[in-house]
Amino acid sequence: MKINRVWFDETNIYLVLDSGHTIGNPLAWFKRLENATSEQLLRFELGPLGDSIHWEELDEDLSLESFFDFKRELNYAKI
């Protein structure tokens, strides 16, 4: 699986995968993202394999795998 798109609402980060699925998790799970401005959130890069997200300015990295942490409740986009 690869990340095709990353987007945010007021409280969540969402990923659109190459499978067509959209998954999301609360920004509260990622303190650096939760405390970031909207502009900072948008300044990210996808990893070369499409399976990670990096925020240079925030010194934050998230793997696609971290979105499937089953110790936490998964959120699905309400489209």
Distance bins in CASP14 RR format, pairs under 12 A and 6 or more apart:
PFRMAT RR
TARGET T0000
AUTHOR 0000-0000-0000
RMODE 2
METHOD distances of the structure
MODEL  1
1 15 0 0 0 0 1 0 0 0 0 0 0
1 16 0 0 0 0 0 1 0 0 0 0 0
1 17 1 0 1 0 0 0 0 0 0 0 0
1 18 1 0 0 1 0 0 0 0 0 0 0
1 19 1 0 1 0 0 0 0 0 0 0 0
1 20 0 0 0 0 1 0 0 0 0 0 0
1 21 0 0 0 0 1 0 0 0 0 0 0
1 23 0 0 0 0 0 1 0 0 0 0 0
1 49 0 0 0 0 0 1 0 0 0 0 0
1 50 0 0 0 0 1 0 0 0 0 0 0
1 51 1 0 0 1 0 0 0 0 0 0 0
1 52 0 0 0 0 0 1 0 0 0 0 0
1 63 0 0 0 0 0 1 0 0 0 0 0
1 64 1 0 0 1 0 0 0 0 0 0 0
1 65 0 0 0 0 1 0 0 0 0 0 0
1 67 0 0 0 0 1 0 0 0 0 0 0
1 68 0 0 0 0 1 0 0 0 0 0 0
2 15 0 0 0 0 1 0 0 0 0 0 0
2 16 0 0 0 0 0 1 0 0 0 0 0
2 17 1 0 0 1 0 0 0 0 0 0 0
2 18 1 0 1 0 0 0 0 0 0 0 0
2 19 0 0 0 0 1 0 0 0 0 0 0
2 20 0 0 0 0 0 1 0 0 0 0 0
2 21 0 0 0 0 0 1 0 0 0 0 0
2 46 0 0 0 0 1 0 0 0 0 0 0
2 47 0 0 0 0 1 0 0 0 0 0 0
2 48 0 0 0 0 0 1 0 0 0 0 0
2 49 1 0 0 1 0 0 0 0 0 0 0
2 50 1 0 1 0 0 0 0 0 0 0 0
2 51 1 0 0 1 0 0 0 0 0 0 0
2 52 0 0 0 0 0 1 0 0 0 0 0
2 53 0 0 0 0 0 1 0 0 0 0 0
2 64 1 0 0 1 0 0 0 0 0 0 0
3 13 0 0 0 0 0 1 0 0 0 0 0
3 14 0 0 0 0 0 1 0 0 0 0 0
3 15 1 0 1 0 0 0 0 0 0 0 0
3 16 1 0 0 1 0 0 0 0 0 0 0
3 17 1 0 0 1 0 0 0 0 0 0 0
3 18 1 0 0 1 0 0 0 0 0 0 0
3 19 0 0 0 0 0 1 0 0 0 0 0
3 20 0 0 0 0 0 1 0 0 0 0 0
3 21 0 0 0 0 0 1 0 0 0 0 0
3 22 0 0 0 0 0 1 0 0 0 0 0
3 23 0 0 0 0 1 0 0 0 0 0 0
3 24 0 0 0 0 0 1 0 0 0 0 0
3 44 0 0 0 0 0 1 0 0 0 0 0
3 45 0 0 0 0 0 1 0 0 0 0 0
3 46 1 0 1 0 0 0 0 0 0 0 0
3 47 0 0 0 0 1 0 0 0 0 0 0
3 48 0 0 0 0 0 1 0 0 0 0 0
3 49 0 0 0 0 1 0 0 0 0 0 0
3 50 1 0 1 0 0 0 0 0 0 0 0
3 51 1 0 0 1 0 0 0 0 0 0 0
3 52 1 0 0 1 0 0 0 0 0 0 0
3 53 1 0 0 1 0 0 0 0 0 0 0
3 54 0 0 0 0 0 1 0 0 0 0 0
3 62 0 0 0 0 1 0 0 0 0 0 0
3 63 0 0 0 0 1 0 0 0 0 0 0
3 64 1 0 1 0 0 0 0 0 0 0 0
3 65 0 0 0 0 0 1 0 0 0 0 0
3 66 0 0 0 0 0 1 0 0 0 0 0
3 67 0 0 0 0 1 0 0 0 0 0 0
4 14 0 0 0 0 0 1 0 0 0 0 0
4 15 0 0 0 0 1 0 0 0 0 0 0
4 16 1 0 1 0 0 0 0 0 0 0 0
4 17 1 0 0 1 0 0 0 0 0 0 0
4 18 1 0 1 0 0 0 0 0 0 0 0
4 19 0 0 0 0 1 0 0 0 0 0 0
4 20 1 0 0 1 0 0 0 0 0 0 0
4 21 0 0 0 0 0 1 0 0 0 0 0
4 22 0 0 0 0 1 0 0 0 0 0 0
4 23 0 0 0 0 0 1 0 0 0 0 0
4 46 0 0 0 0 1 0 0 0 0 0 0
4 50 0 0 0 0 1 0 0 0 0 0 0
4 51 0 0 0 0 0 1 0 0 0 0 0
4 53 0 0 0 0 0 1 0 0 0 0 0
4 64 0 0 0 0 0 1 0 0 0 0 0
5 13 0 0 0 0 0 1 0 0 0 0 0
5 14 0 0 0 0 1 0 0 0 0 0 0
5 15 1 0 0 1 0 0 0 0 0 0 0
5 16 1 1 0 0 0 0 0 0 0 0 0
5 17 0 0 0 0 1 0 0 0 0 0 0
5 18 0 0 0 0 1 0 0 0 0 0 0
5 20 0 0 0 0 1 0 0 0 0 0 0
5 21 0 0 0 0 0 1 0 0 0 0 0
5 22 0 0 0 0 1 0 0 0 0 0 0
5 23 0 0 0 0 0 1 0 0 0 0 0
5 24 0 0 0 0 0 1 0 0 0 0 0
5 44 0 0 0 0 0 1 0 0 0 0 0
5 46 0 0 0 0 1 0 0 0 0 0 0
5 50 0 0 0 0 0 1 0 0 0 0 0
5 53 0 0 0 0 0 1 0 0 0 0 0
5 77 0 0 0 0 0 1 0 0 0 0 0
6 12 0 0 0 0 0 1 0 0 0 0 0
6 13 1 0 0 1 0 0 0 0 0 0 0
6 14 1 0 0 1 0 0 0 0 0 0 0
6 15 1 0 1 0 0 0 0 0 0 0 0
6 16 1 0 0 1 0 0 0 0 0 0 0
6 17 0 0 0 0 0 1 0 0 0 0 0
6 22 0 0 0 0 0 1 0 0 0 0 0
6 23 0 0 0 0 0 1 0 0 0 0 0
6 24 0 0 0 0 1 0 0 0 0 0 0
6 25 0 0 0 0 0 1 0 0 0 0 0
6 33 0 0 0 0 0 1 0 0 0 0 0
6 41 0 0 0 0 1 0 0 0 0 0 0
6 42 0 0 0 0 1 0 0 0 0 0 0
6 43 0 0 0 0 0 1 0 0 0 0 0
6 44 1 0 0 1 0 0 0 0 0 0 0
6 45 0 0 0 0 0 1 0 0 0 0 0
6 46 1 0 0 1 0 0 0 0 0 0 0
6 47 0 0 0 0 0 1 0 0 0 0 0
6 50 0 0 0 0 0 1 0 0 0 0 0
6 52 0 0 0 0 0 1 0 0 0 0 0
6 53 1 0 0 1 0 0 0 0 0 0 0
6 54 0 0 0 0 0 1 0 0 0 0 0
6 55 0 0 0 0 0 1 0 0 0 0 0
6 62 0 0 0 0 1 0 0 0 0 0 0
6 64 0 0 0 0 0 1 0 0 0 0 0
6 67 0 0 0 0 0 1 0 0 0 0 0
7 13 1 0 0 1 0 0 0 0 0 0 0
7 14 1 0 1 0 0 0 0 0 0 0 0
7 15 0 0 0 0 1 0 0 0 0 0 0
7 16 1 0 0 1 0 0 0 0 0 0 0
7 22 0 0 0 0 1 0 0 0 0 0 0
7 23 0 0 0 0 0 1 0 0 0 0 0
7 24 0 0 0 0 1 0 0 0 0 0 0
7 38 0 0 0 0 0 1 0 0 0 0 0
7 41 0 0 0 0 1 0 0 0 0 0 0
7 42 0 0 0 0 1 0 0 0 0 0 0
7 44 0 0 0 0 0 1 0 0 0 0 0
7 53 0 0 0 0 0 1 0 0 0 0 0
7 77 0 0 0 0 1 0 0 0 0 0 0
7 79 0 0 0 0 0 1 0 0 0 0 0
8 14 1 0 0 1 0 0 0 0 0 0 0
8 15 0 0 0 0 0 1 0 0 0 0 0
8 24 0 0 0 0 1 0 0 0 0 0 0
8 25 0 0 0 0 0 1 0 0 0 0 0
8 26 0 0 0 0 0 1 0 0 0 0 0
8 27 1 0 0 1 0 0 0 0 0 0 0
8 30 0 0 0 0 0 1 0 0 0 0 0
8 33 0 0 0 0 1 0 0 0 0 0 0
8 34 0 0 0 0 0 1 0 0 0 0 0
8 36 0 0 0 0 1 0 0 0 0 0 0
8 37 0 0 0 0 0 1 0 0 0 0 0
8 38 1 0 0 1 0 0 0 0 0 0 0
8 39 0 0 0 0 0 1 0 0 0 0 0
8 40 0 0 0 0 0 1 0 0 0 0 0
8 41 1 0 1 0 0 0 0 0 0 0 0
8 42 1 0 0 1 0 0 0 0 0 0 0
8 43 0 0 0 0 0 1 0 0 0 0 0
8 44 0 0 0 0 0 1 0 0 0 0 0
8 53 0 0 0 0 0 1 0 0 0 0 0
8 77 0 0 0 0 0 1 0 0 0 0 0
9 22 0 0 0 0 0 1 0 0 0 0 0
9 24 0 0 0 0 1 0 0 0 0 0 0
9 25 0 0 0 0 0 1 0 0 0 0 0
9 26 0 0 0 0 0 1 0 0 0 0 0
9 27 0 0 0 0 1 0 0 0 0 0 0
9 38 0 0 0 0 0 1 0 0 0 0 0
9 41 0 0 0 0 0 1 0 0 0 0 0
9 75 0 0 0 0 0 1 0 0 0 0 0
9 77 0 0 0 0 1 0 0 0 0 0 0
9 78 0 0 0 0 1 0 0 0 0 0 0
9 79 0 0 0 0 0 1 0 0 0 0 0
10 26 0 0 0 0 0 1 0 0 0 0 0
10 27 0 0 0 0 1 0 0 0 0 0 0
10 28 0 0 0 0 0 1 0 0 0 0 0
10 34 0 0 0 0 0 1 0 0 0 0 0
10 38 0 0 0 0 1 0 0 0 0 0 0
10 41 0 0 0 0 0 1 0 0 0 0 0
11 24 0 0 0 0 0 1 0 0 0 0 0
11 25 0 0 0 0 0 1 0 0 0 0 0
11 26 1 0 1 0 0 0 0 0 0 0 0
11 27 1 0 1 0 0 0 0 0 0 0 0
11 28 1 0 0 1 0 0 0 0 0 0 0
11 29 0 0 0 0 0 1 0 0 0 0 0
11 30 0 0 0 0 0 1 0 0 0 0 0
11 33 0 0 0 0 0 1 0 0 0 0 0
11 34 0 0 0 0 1 0 0 0 0 0 0
11 41 0 0 0 0 0 1 0 0 0 0 0
11 75 0 0 0 0 1 0 0 0 0 0 0
12 22 0 0 0 0 0 1 0 0 0 0 0
12 23 0 0 0 0 1 0 0 0 0 0 0
12 24 1 0 1 0 0 0 0 0 0 0 0
12 25 1 0 0 1 0 0 0 0 0 0 0
12 26 1 0 1 0 0 0 0 0 0 0 0
12 27 1 0 0 1 0 0 0 0 0 0 0
12 28 0 0 0 0 1 0 0 0 0 0 0
12 29 0 0 0 0 1 0 0 0 0 0 0
12 30 0 0 0 0 0 1 0 0 0 0 0
12 33 0 0 0 0 0 1 0 0 0 0 0
12 34 0 0 0 0 0 1 0 0 0 0 0
12 41 0 0 0 0 0 1 0 0 0 0 0
12 67 0 0 0 0 0 1 0 0 0 0 0
12 73 0 0 0 0 0 1 0 0 0 0 0
12 74 0 0 0 0 0 1 0 0 0 0 0
12 75 1 0 0 1 0 0 0 0 0 0 0
12 76 0 0 0 0 0 1 0 0 0 0 0
12 77 0 0 0 0 1 0 0 0 0 0 0
12 78 0 0 0 0 0 1 0 0 0 0 0
13 22 0 0 0 0 0 1 0 0 0 0 0
13 23 0 0 0 0 1 0 0 0 0 0 0
13 24 1 0 0 1 0 0 0 0 0 0 0
13 25 1 0 0 1 0 0 0 0 0 0 0
13 26 0 0 0 0 1 0 0 0 0 0 0
13 27 1 0 1 0 0 0 0 0 0 0 0
13 28 0 0 0 0 0 1 0 0 0 0 0
13 29 0 0 0 0 1 0 0 0 0 0 0
13 30 1 0 0 1 0 0 0 0 0 0 0
13 32 0 0 0 0 0 1 0 0 0 0 0
13 33 1 0 0 1 0 0 0 0 0 0 0
13 34 0 0 0 0 1 0 0 0 0 0 0
13 36 0 0 0 0 0 1 0 0 0 0 0
13 38 0 0 0 0 0 1 0 0 0 0 0
13 41 1 0 0 1 0 0 0 0 0 0 0
13 42 0 0 0 0 0 1 0 0 0 0 0
13 44 0 0 0 0 1 0 0 0 0 0 0
13 53 0 0 0 0 1 0 0 0 0 0 0
13 55 0 0 0 0 0 1 0 0 0 0 0
13 60 0 0 0 0 0 1 0 0 0 0 0
13 62 0 0 0 0 1 0 0 0 0 0 0
13 64 0 0 0 0 0 1 0 0 0 0 0
13 66 0 0 0 0 0 1 0 0 0 0 0
13 67 0 0 0 0 1 0 0 0 0 0 0
13 75 0 0 0 0 1 0 0 0 0 0 0
13 77 0 0 0 0 0 1 0 0 0 0 0
14 21 0 0 0 0 0 1 0 0 0 0 0
14 22 1 0 1 0 0 0 0 0 0 0 0
14 23 1 0 0 1 0 0 0 0 0 0 0
14 24 1 0 1 0 0 0 0 0 0 0 0
14 25 0 0 0 0 1 0 0 0 0 0 0
14 26 0 0 0 0 0 1 0 0 0 0 0
14 27 0 0 0 0 0 1 0 0 0 0 0
14 41 0 0 0 0 0 1 0 0 0 0 0
14 53 0 0 0 0 0 1 0 0 0 0 0
14 67 0 0 0 0 1 0 0 0 0 0 0
14 74 0 0 0 0 0 1 0 0 0 0 0
14 75 0 0 0 0 1 0 0 0 0 0 0
14 76 0 0 0 0 1 0 0 0 0 0 0
14 77 1 0 1 0 0 0 0 0 0 0 0
14 78 0 0 0 0 0 1 0 0 0 0 0
14 79 0 0 0 0 1 0 0 0 0 0 0
15 21 0 0 0 0 1 0 0 0 0 0 0
15 22 1 0 0 1 0 0 0 0 0 0 0
15 23 1 0 1 0 0 0 0 0 0 0 0
15 24 1 0 0 1 0 0 0 0 0 0 0
15 25 0 0 0 0 1 0 0 0 0 0 0
15 44 0 0 0 0 0 1 0 0 0 0 0
15 46 0 0 0 0 1 0 0 0 0 0 0
15 50 0 0 0 0 0 1 0 0 0 0 0
15 51 0 0 0 0 0 1 0 0 0 0 0
15 52 0 0 0 0 0 1 0 0 0 0 0
15 53 0 0 0 0 1 0 0 0 0 0 0
15 62 0 0 0 0 1 0 0 0 0 0 0
15 63 0 0 0 0 0 1 0 0 0 0 0
15 64 1 0 0 1 0 0 0 0 0 0 0
15 65 0 0 0 0 0 1 0 0 0 0 0
15 66 0 0 0 0 0 1 0 0 0 0 0
15 67 1 0 0 1 0 0 0 0 0 0 0
15 68 0 0 0 0 0 1 0 0 0 0 0
15 74 0 0 0 0 0 1 0 0 0 0 0
15 75 0 0 0 0 0 1 0 0 0 0 0
15 76 0 0 0 0 0 1 0 0 0 0 0
15 77 0 0 0 0 1 0 0 0 0 0 0
16 22 1 0 1 0 0 0 0 0 0 0 0
16 23 0 0 0 0 1 0 0 0 0 0 0
16 24 0 0 0 0 1 0 0 0 0 0 0
16 46 0 0 0 0 0 1 0 0 0 0 0
16 50 0 0 0 0 0 1 0 0 0 0 0
16 64 0 0 0 0 0 1 0 0 0 0 0
16 67 0 0 0 0 0 1 0 0 0 0 0
16 76 0 0 0 0 0 1 0 0 0 0 0
16 77 0 0 0 0 1 0 0 0 0 0 0
16 79 0 0 0 0 0 1 0 0 0 0 0
17 23 1 0 0 1 0 0 0 0 0 0 0
17 24 0 0 0 0 0 1 0 0 0 0 0
17 46 0 0 0 0 0 1 0 0 0 0 0
17 50 0 0 0 0 1 0 0 0 0 0 0
17 51 0 0 0 0 1 0 0 0 0 0 0
17 64 1 0 0 1 0 0 0 0 0 0 0
17 67 0 0 0 0 1 0 0 0 0 0 0
17 68 0 0 0 0 0 1 0 0 0 0 0
17 76 0 0 0 0 0 1 0 0 0 0 0
17 77 0 0 0 0 0 1 0 0 0 0 0
18 46 0 0 0 0 0 1 0 0 0 0 0
18 49 0 0 0 0 0 1 0 0 0 0 0
18 50 0 0 0 0 1 0 0 0 0 0 0
18 51 0 0 0 0 0 1 0 0 0 0 0
18 64 0 0 0 0 0 1 0 0 0 0 0
19 64 0 0 0 0 0 1 0 0 0 0 0
20 77 0 0 0 0 0 1 0 0 0 0 0
20 79 0 0 0 0 0 1 0 0 0 0 0
21 64 0 0 0 0 0 1 0 0 0 0 0
21 67 0 0 0 0 0 1 0 0 0 0 0
21 68 0 0 0 0 0 1 0 0 0 0 0
21 74 0 0 0 0 0 1 0 0 0 0 0
21 76 0 0 0 0 1 0 0 0 0 0 0
21 77 0 0 0 0 1 0 0 0 0 0 0
21 79 0 0 0 0 0 1 0 0 0 0 0
22 67 0 0 0 0 0 1 0 0 0 0 0
22 74 0 0 0 0 0 1 0 0 0 0 0
22 75 0 0 0 0 1 0 0 0 0 0 0
22 76 1 0 0 1 0 0 0 0 0 0 0
22 77 1 0 1 0 0 0 0 0 0 0 0
22 78 0 0 0 0 1 0 0 0 0 0 0
22 79 1 0 0 1 0 0 0 0 0 0 0
23 64 0 0 0 0 1 0 0 0 0 0 0
23 65 0 0 0 0 0 1 0 0 0 0 0
23 66 0 0 0 0 0 1 0 0 0 0 0
23 67 1 0 1 0 0 0 0 0 0 0 0
23 68 1 0 0 1 0 0 0 0 0 0 0
23 69 0 0 0 0 0 1 0 0 0 0 0
23 72 0 0 0 0 0 1 0 0 0 0 0
23 73 0 0 0 0 0 1 0 0 0 0 0
23 74 1 0 0 1 0 0 0 0 0 0 0
23 75 1 0 0 1 0 0 0 0 0 0 0
23 76 1 0 0 1 0 0 0 0 0 0 0
23 77 1 0 0 1 0 0 0 0 0 0 0
23 79 0 0 0 0 0 1 0 0 0 0 0
24 30 0 0 0 0 0 1 0 0 0 0 0
24 33 0 0 0 0 0 1 0 0 0 0 0
24 62 0 0 0 0 0 1 0 0 0 0 0
24 64 0 0 0 0 0 1 0 0 0 0 0
24 66 0 0 0 0 0 1 0 0 0 0 0
24 67 1 0 0 1 0 0 0 0 0 0 0
24 68 0 0 0 0 0 1 0 0 0 0 0
24 69 0 0 0 0 0 1 0 0 0 0 0
24 72 0 0 0 0 0 1 0 0 0 0 0
24 73 0 0 0 0 0 1 0 0 0 0 0
24 74 1 0 0 1 0 0 0 0 0 0 0
24 75 1 0 1 0 0 0 0 0 0 0 0
24 76 1 0 0 1 0 0 0 0 0 0 0
24 77 1 0 0 1 0 0 0 0 0 0 0
24 78 0 0 0 0 0 1 0 0 0 0 0
24 79 0 0 0 0 0 1 0 0 0 0 0
25 33 0 0 0 0 1 0 0 0 0 0 0
25 34 0 0 0 0 0 1 0 0 0 0 0
25 53 0 0 0 0 0 1 0 0 0 0 0
25 62 0 0 0 0 1 0 0 0 0 0 0
25 64 0 0 0 0 0 1 0 0 0 0 0
25 66 0 0 0 0 1 0 0 0 0 0 0
25 67 1 0 1 0 0 0 0 0 0 0 0
25 68 0 0 0 0 1 0 0 0 0 0 0
25 69 0 0 0 0 1 0 0 0 0 0 0
25 70 0 0 0 0 0 1 0 0 0 0 0
25 71 0 0 0 0 0 1 0 0 0 0 0
25 72 1 0 0 1 0 0 0 0 0 0 0
25 73 0 0 0 0 1 0 0 0 0 0 0
25 74 1 0 0 1 0 0 0 0 0 0 0
25 75 1 0 1 0 0 0 0 0 0 0 0
25 76 0 0 0 0 0 1 0 0 0 0 0
25 77 0 0 0 0 0 1 0 0 0 0 0
26 33 0 0 0 0 1 0 0 0 0 0 0
26 34 0 0 0 0 1 0 0 0 0 0 0
26 67 0 0 0 0 0 1 0 0 0 0 0
26 69 0 0 0 0 0 1 0 0 0 0 0
26 72 0 0 0 0 1 0 0 0 0 0 0
26 73 0 0 0 0 1 0 0 0 0 0 0
26 74 0 0 0 0 0 1 0 0 0 0 0
26 75 1 0 0 1 0 0 0 0 0 0 0
27 33 1 0 1 0 0 0 0 0 0 0 0
27 34 1 0 1 0 0 0 0 0 0 0 0
27 35 0 0 0 0 1 0 0 0 0 0 0
27 36 0 0 0 0 1 0 0 0 0 0 0
27 37 0 0 0 0 0 1 0 0 0 0 0
27 38 0 0 0 0 0 1 0 0 0 0 0
27 40 0 0 0 0 0 1 0 0 0 0 0
27 41 0 0 0 0 1 0 0 0 0 0 0
27 58 0 0 0 0 0 1 0 0 0 0 0
27 60 0 0 0 0 0 1 0 0 0 0 0
27 62 0 0 0 0 0 1 0 0 0 0 0
27 75 0 0 0 0 0 1 0 0 0 0 0
28 34 1 0 1 0 0 0 0 0 0 0 0
28 35 0 0 0 0 0 1 0 0 0 0 0
28 72 0 0 0 0 0 1 0 0 0 0 0
28 73 0 0 0 0 0 1 0 0 0 0 0
28 75 0 0 0 0 0 1 0 0 0 0 0
29 60 0 0 0 0 0 1 0 0 0 0 0
29 62 0 0 0 0 1 0 0 0 0 0 0
29 66 0 0 0 0 1 0 0 0 0 0 0
29 67 0 0 0 0 1 0 0 0 0 0 0
29 69 0 0 0 0 1 0 0 0 0 0 0
29 71 0 0 0 0 0 1 0 0 0 0 0
29 72 1 0 0 1 0 0 0 0 0 0 0
29 73 0 0 0 0 1 0 0 0 0 0 0
29 74 0 0 0 0 0 1 0 0 0 0 0
29 75 0 0 0 0 1 0 0 0 0 0 0
30 36 0 0 0 0 1 0 0 0 0 0 0
30 41 0 0 0 0 0 1 0 0 0 0 0
30 44 0 0 0 0 0 1 0 0 0 0 0
30 53 0 0 0 0 0 1 0 0 0 0 0
30 55 0 0 0 0 1 0 0 0 0 0 0
30 58 0 0 0 0 1 0 0 0 0 0 0
30 60 1 0 0 1 0 0 0 0 0 0 0
30 61 0 0 0 0 0 1 0 0 0 0 0
30 62 1 0 0 1 0 0 0 0 0 0 0
30 63 0 0 0 0 0 1 0 0 0 0 0
30 66 0 0 0 0 1 0 0 0 0 0 0
30 67 0 0 0 0 0 1 0 0 0 0 0
30 69 0 0 0 0 0 1 0 0 0 0 0
30 72 0 0 0 0 0 1 0 0 0 0 0
31 58 0 0 0 0 0 1 0 0 0 0 0
31 59 0 0 0 0 0 1 0 0 0 0 0
31 60 0 0 0 0 1 0 0 0 0 0 0
32 40 0 0 0 0 1 0 0 0 0 0 0
32 41 0 0 0 0 0 1 0 0 0 0 0
32 44 0 0 0 0 0 1 0 0 0 0 0
32 53 0 0 0 0 0 1 0 0 0 0 0
32 54 0 0 0 0 0 1 0 0 0 0 0
32 55 1 0 0 1 0 0 0 0 0 0 0
32 56 0 0 0 0 0 1 0 0 0 0 0
32 57 0 0 0 0 1 0 0 0 0 0 0
32 58 1 0 1 0 0 0 0 0 0 0 0
32 59 1 0 0 1 0 0 0 0 0 0 0
32 60 1 0 1 0 0 0 0 0 0 0 0
32 61 0 0 0 0 1 0 0 0 0 0 0
32 62 0 0 0 0 1 0 0 0 0 0 0
33 40 0 0 0 0 1 0 0 0 0 0 0
33 41 1 0 0 1 0 0 0 0 0 0 0
33 42 0 0 0 0 0 1 0 0 0 0 0
33 43 0 0 0 0 0 1 0 0 0 0 0
33 44 0 0 0 0 1 0 0 0 0 0 0
33 53 0 0 0 0 1 0 0 0 0 0 0
33 54 0 0 0 0 0 1 0 0 0 0 0
33 55 1 0 0 1 0 0 0 0 0 0 0
33 57 0 0 0 0 0 1 0 0 0 0 0
33 58 1 0 0 1 0 0 0 0 0 0 0
33 59 0 0 0 0 0 1 0 0 0 0 0
33 60 1 0 0 1 0 0 0 0 0 0 0
33 61 0 0 0 0 0 1 0 0 0 0 0
33 62 0 0 0 0 1 0 0 0 0 0 0
33 66 0 0 0 0 0 1 0 0 0 0 0
34 40 0 0 0 0 0 1 0 0 0 0 0
34 41 0 0 0 0 1 0 0 0 0 0 0
34 58 0 0 0 0 0 1 0 0 0 0 0
34 60 0 0 0 0 0 1 0 0 0 0 0
35 41 0 0 0 0 0 1 0 0 0 0 0
35 55 0 0 0 0 0 1 0 0 0 0 0
35 58 0 0 0 0 1 0 0 0 0 0 0
35 60 0 0 0 0 0 1 0 0 0 0 0
36 42 0 0 0 0 1 0 0 0 0 0 0
36 43 0 0 0 0 1 0 0 0 0 0 0
36 44 0 0 0 0 0 1 0 0 0 0 0
36 55 1 0 0 1 0 0 0 0 0 0 0
36 57 0 0 0 0 1 0 0 0 0 0 0
36 58 1 0 1 0 0 0 0 0 0 0 0
36 59 0 0 0 0 0 1 0 0 0 0 0
36 60 0 0 0 0 1 0 0 0 0 0 0
37 43 0 0 0 0 1 0 0 0 0 0 0
37 55 0 0 0 0 0 1 0 0 0 0 0
37 57 0 0 0 0 1 0 0 0 0 0 0
37 58 0 0 0 0 1 0 0 0 0 0 0
39 55 0 0 0 0 0 1 0 0 0 0 0
39 57 0 0 0 0 1 0 0 0 0 0 0
39 58 0 0 0 0 0 1 0 0 0 0 0
40 55 1 0 0 1 0 0 0 0 0 0 0
40 56 0 0 0 0 0 1 0 0 0 0 0
40 57 1 0 1 0 0 0 0 0 0 0 0
40 58 1 0 0 1 0 0 0 0 0 0 0
40 59 0 0 0 0 0 1 0 0 0 0 0
40 60 0 0 0 0 1 0 0 0 0 0 0
41 53 0 0 0 0 0 1 0 0 0 0 0
41 55 1 0 0 1 0 0 0 0 0 0 0
41 57 0 0 0 0 1 0 0 0 0 0 0
41 58 0 0 0 0 1 0 0 0 0 0 0
41 60 0 0 0 0 1 0 0 0 0 0 0
41 62 0 0 0 0 0 1 0 0 0 0 0
42 53 0 0 0 0 0 1 0 0 0 0 0
42 55 0 0 0 0 1 0 0 0 0 0 0
42 57 0 0 0 0 0 1 0 0 0 0 0
42 58 0 0 0 0 0 1 0 0 0 0 0
43 53 0 0 0 0 0 1 0 0 0 0 0
43 54 0 0 0 0 0 1 0 0 0 0 0
43 55 1 0 0 1 0 0 0 0 0 0 0
43 56 1 0 0 1 0 0 0 0 0 0 0
43 57 1 0 1 0 0 0 0 0 0 0 0
43 58 0 0 0 0 1 0 0 0 0 0 0
43 60 0 0 0 0 0 1 0 0 0 0 0
44 50 0 0 0 0 0 1 0 0 0 0 0
44 52 0 0 0 0 0 1 0 0 0 0 0
44 53 1 0 1 0 0 0 0 0 0 0 0
44 54 1 0 0 1 0 0 0 0 0 0 0
44 55 1 0 1 0 0 0 0 0 0 0 0
44 56 0 0 0 0 1 0 0 0 0 0 0
44 57 0 0 0 0 1 0 0 0 0 0 0
44 58 0 0 0 0 1 0 0 0 0 0 0
44 60 0 0 0 0 1 0 0 0 0 0 0
44 61 0 0 0 0 1 0 0 0 0 0 0
44 62 0 0 0 0 1 0 0 0 0 0 0
45 52 0 0 0 0 1 0 0 0 0 0 0
45 53 1 0 0 1 0 0 0 0 0 0 0
45 54 1 0 1 0 0 0 0 0 0 0 0
45 55 0 0 0 0 1 0 0 0 0 0 0
45 56 1 0 0 1 0 0 0 0 0 0 0
45 57 0 0 0 0 0 1 0 0 0 0 0
45 58 0 0 0 0 0 1 0 0 0 0 0
45 60 0 0 0 0 0 1 0 0 0 0 0
45 61 0 0 0 0 0 1 0 0 0 0 0
45 62 0 0 0 0 0 1 0 0 0 0 0
46 52 1 0 0 1 0 0 0 0 0 0 0
46 53 1 0 0 1 0 0 0 0 0 0 0
46 54 1 0 0 1 0 0 0 0 0 0 0
46 55 0 0 0 0 0 1 0 0 0 0 0
46 61 0 0 0 0 0 1 0 0 0 0 0
46 62 0 0 0 0 0 1 0 0 0 0 0
46 63 0 0 0 0 0 1 0 0 0 0 0
46 64 0 0 0 0 1 0 0 0 0 0 0
47 53 1 0 0 1 0 0 0 0 0 0 0
47 54 1 0 0 1 0 0 0 0 0 0 0
47 55 0 0 0 0 0 1 0 0 0 0 0
47 56 0 0 0 0 0 1 0 0 0 0 0
47 61 0 0 0 0 1 0 0 0 0 0 0
47 62 0 0 0 0 0 1 0 0 0 0 0
47 63 0 0 0 0 1 0 0 0 0 0 0
47 64 0 0 0 0 1 0 0 0 0 0 0
48 54 0 0 0 0 0 1 0 0 0 0 0
49 63 0 0 0 0 0 1 0 0 0 0 0
49 64 0 0 0 0 1 0 0 0 0 0 0
49 65 0 0 0 0 0 1 0 0 0 0 0
50 62 0 0 0 0 0 1 0 0 0 0 0
50 63 0 0 0 0 0 1 0 0 0 0 0
50 64 1 0 0 1 0 0 0 0 0 0 0
50 65 0 0 0 0 0 1 0 0 0 0 0
51 61 0 0 0 0 0 1 0 0 0 0 0
51 62 0 0 0 0 0 1 0 0 0 0 0
51 63 1 0 0 1 0 0 0 0 0 0 0
51 64 1 0 1 0 0 0 0 0 0 0 0
51 65 1 0 0 1 0 0 0 0 0 0 0
51 66 0 0 0 0 0 1 0 0 0 0 0
51 67 0 0 0 0 0 1 0 0 0 0 0
51 68 0 0 0 0 0 1 0 0 0 0 0
52 60 0 0 0 0 0 1 0 0 0 0 0
52 61 1 0 0 1 0 0 0 0 0 0 0
52 62 1 0 0 1 0 0 0 0 0 0 0
52 63 1 0 1 0 0 0 0 0 0 0 0
52 64 1 0 0 1 0 0 0 0 0 0 0
52 65 0 0 0 0 1 0 0 0 0 0 0
52 66 0 0 0 0 1 0 0 0 0 0 0
52 67 0 0 0 0 0 1 0 0 0 0 0
53 60 0 0 0 0 1 0 0 0 0 0 0
53 61 1 0 0 1 0 0 0 0 0 0 0
53 62 1 0 1 0 0 0 0 0 0 0 0
53 63 0 0 0 0 1 0 0 0 0 0 0
53 64 0 0 0 0 1 0 0 0 0 0 0
53 65 0 0 0 0 0 1 0 0 0 0 0
53 66 0 0 0 0 1 0 0 0 0 0 0
53 67 0 0 0 0 1 0 0 0 0 0 0
54 60 1 0 0 1 0 0 0 0 0 0 0
54 61 1 0 1 0 0 0 0 0 0 0 0
54 62 0 0 0 0 1 0 0 0 0 0 0
54 63 0 0 0 0 0 1 0 0 0 0 0
55 61 1 0 0 1 0 0 0 0 0 0 0
55 62 0 0 0 0 1 0 0 0 0 0 0
60 66 0 0 0 0 0 1 0 0 0 0 0
62 68 0 0 0 0 0 1 0 0 0 0 0
62 69 0 0 0 0 0 1 0 0 0 0 0
63 69 0 0 0 0 0 1 0 0 0 0 0
66 72 0 0 0 0 1 0 0 0 0 0 0
66 74 0 0 0 0 0 1 0 0 0 0 0
67 73 0 0 0 0 0 1 0 0 0 0 0
67 74 1 0 0 1 0 0 0 0 0 0 0
67 75 0 0 0 0 1 0 0 0 0 0 0
67 76 0 0 0 0 0 1 0 0 0 0 0
68 74 1 0 0 1 0 0 0 0 0 0 0
69 75 0 0 0 0 0 1 0 0 0 0 0
END
